[in-house]
Amino acid sequence: MEYVKNELNTSFANVDELNSKLAENNMTIATLETNLRSALNMHERKLTIISDILISKYREDGTNCRLLGLSRPVMYEKSEYIVVNTSMNFQDATECCKQMSAHLPEVQDREENDFLWKSFGYIFLGGTDLEREGLWKWAHSGTSIPLRSQAGFQNWRDGEPNNVKGNENCLELSTSGYWNDLSCGVHMHRHMKVVCEL
């Protein structure tokens, strides 16, 4: 009986020691996790700074847009689309696409709209009413973009275009897949990219 009692005490001691080691390991894992998150955040901030430097360099001296990083072309019917791996405002995005003999996407039908939305999400489209308020055109082709009440393909969100604050002259494909007018000077969110149609 004494032998069984000693063996049980030894087993309990071993269990306590294992629990203690497990608690130490959990603390080590939690510390590693915290350190890893901190390092990732620091690297993300550094990448943001580098991206901002590249964009400002691009604006200052016309650095080739290709240096900002491009995706492989994505095909849709007769068009190819390339993603530039940085965000920028409408004018810079238009210029960047021009450097590649391309332009911001010009949507011709529902299928192309849905393809762009599902493939790329929230992006600038190549439409603007900068020349004349309320007269929307595709900047590259010069083709008119119908308003909600007009014939022809359009995909304006309800109540759009609304020209909020009198300065929404550029066209975006929103996260819902509908079109919205917005300020041309607005940078897209950092996780959004510029898409160029070749």
C-alpha positions, 0 to 999 in steps of 0.5 A, spaced: 500 500 500 505 504 501 508 503 494 502 505 491 501 511 495 508 513 493 507 512 486 501 516 486 505 522 490 510 521 484 505 521 479 502 528 482 508 531 482 510 529 475 503 532 473 504 539 477 511 539 474 508 538 467 502 543 468 508 548 470 512 547 464 505 548 460 504 554 463 511 557 462 510 554 454 503 558 454 507 564 456 512 563 451 507 562 446 503 569 448 510 573 448 512 570 441 505 572 438 505 579 441 512 580 439 511 577 432 504 582 431 509 588 433 514 586 428 509 585 423 506 592 425 513 595 424 514 592 417 507 594 415 509 601 417 515 601 414 512 598 407 507 604 407 513 609 408 517 606 402 510 606 398 509 613 400 516 615 398 516 611 391 509 615 390 512 622 391 518 620 387 514 618 381 510 624 382 517 629 382 521 626 377 516 621 373 519 615 375 517 609 371 510 606 374 512 599 373 517 600 378 511 600 383 510 593 382 505 590 377 501 584 377 500 579 371 495 581 366 488 578 367 484 577 361 477 579 360 474 578 353 479 582 349 482 586 354 487 585 359 488 588 366 494 590 370 494 591 377 499 597 380 501 595 387 500 601 390 494 606 391 494 613 388 489 619 386 485 619 379 490 623 376 496 619 378 493 613 376 491 615 369 498 618 368 501 611 371 496 607 366 498 612 360 506 610 362 504 603 360 500 605 354 494 603 358 488 607 361 483 606 367 478 601 366 472 603 361 466 599 363 461 597 357 456 592 360 454 588 366 458 582 365 465 587 364 462 591 371 461 584 374 468 581 372 472 588 375 468 588 381 469 580 383 476 581 380 479 587 383 473 590 388 474 597 389 477 601 384 477 608 380 474 607 373 476 611 367 470 616 367 469 623 369 465 629 368 471 634 369 470 637 362 463 639 364 459 638 370 454 633 369 456 630 362 460 624 364 465 621 359 470 615 359 477 619 359 480 614 354 475 613 349 471 620 350 465 615 349 459 618 353 457 615 360 449 615 361 446 617 367 441 613 371 435 616 367 438 615 360 439 609 355 445 605 355 449 601 360 450 604 367 451 602 374 450 608 378 448 607 385 441 610 387 442 617 388 449 618 384 452 621 381 451 627 386 457 631 386 457 632 394 461 638 396 461 640 388 467 637 387 466 629 385 468 629 378 471 622 378 468 615 377 469 609 382 467 602 382 465 601 389 465 595 394 458 593 392 459 593 385 455 600 383 458 606 381 459 612 385 462 619 383 468 622 388 473 627 388 479 626 383 484 627 389 482 622 393 487 616 395 484 610 395 484 606 401 491 603 402 489 596 401 486 598 394 490 598 388 490 601 381 487 597 375 489 599 368 486 596 362 491 595 356 
